[in-house]
Amino acid sequence: MRLYSYWRSTASYRVRIALNLKGVVFDTVPVNLVAGEQRSAEYATRNPAGLVPALELADGTVLTQSLAIIDWLDATYPEPPLLPTDPKLRARVMAAAHLIAMDIHPVNNLRVVQHLGATFDATAEDKAAWMRYWMALGFDALEQMVDPITPFAFTDAPTLADICLVAQIYNARRWGLNLEPWPRLTEIDAAATIPPAFAKAAPEAQPDAIQT
């Protein structure tokens, strides 16, 4: 398998964690979002949306959208499961993951921030404040949604919710968001970053990481 990825992409980060948790061997193909490589004609043949990640399977099939890719991984490699079997708990895990991936992340996407600068003359600090605002709004809800006592967000083992949360908290730290108002989320993040599957997926551990 080949994962078309960018080291700081939170969506790519999610898929890397899932691949590692499943023990799936893959090659990383860097796509430099800052340089605009995702908009190239060549990459468009793999993902017409011009986004990362994209997972190319051995038969040439290309899967896109991080949650869709993770769903495929969970169906194809069922152990360890990333969603609980209990329907109510499964719905809670999915709701938390969707809040991050569908409510917080889209308005924090690179192309949205670039559009703010190009269209509304937003400064670097304006952009950072925009990012922090939407993350804080989402984290306020997530702090109440997760289980108050389990080691991870909802269970004793990482789920889709933890995968999404770890990637988003990385982004929050990157943009200078003070995480003190959400002690439960930071507690979960600390627990989730211990397993090797998470550490191996971390942005700074990727081949295209720029150490600054």
C-alpha angles and dihedrals in degrees: 000000000000123000115203101209148154117220096231097039108116090204090055089045090057093053093046090054092049093048090050094047089053092047093237116160114225142162120235118227108192119224111192105220094183090056091048097243089143088068095056121118090238094056091045088067087064100037117012090191090066094230138121142271112052121167117207112201127212091260092054096258112142120210122197138188114056098241092047090050091049090048089054091048092051091050094045098040104030097180121110095020117224095200127050120246093226105095096220094047090045089055091050092051092048092048091055092046092047092049088059099038099038106027107030104027102050094059090045094051118127094243091053092051091046089052091052090057097043098044106029101027091241113181124226090262091048089055093047091049090050091053093047093048095057094041092051091049091053095043091054088061096040093053087062096041101055123082111270098221113023118107091241130030096288110348145024091271134047117276136181088279092059092047091055094041096052092051092047095048089052087056091046091056090046091057095045100253112165104234097193094103090064108052094159092054093049089048091054091046091053091051094045096051092059099074112087091235090066096042092050090052095050115124095242090054093060124105093239095047116132109215110218 
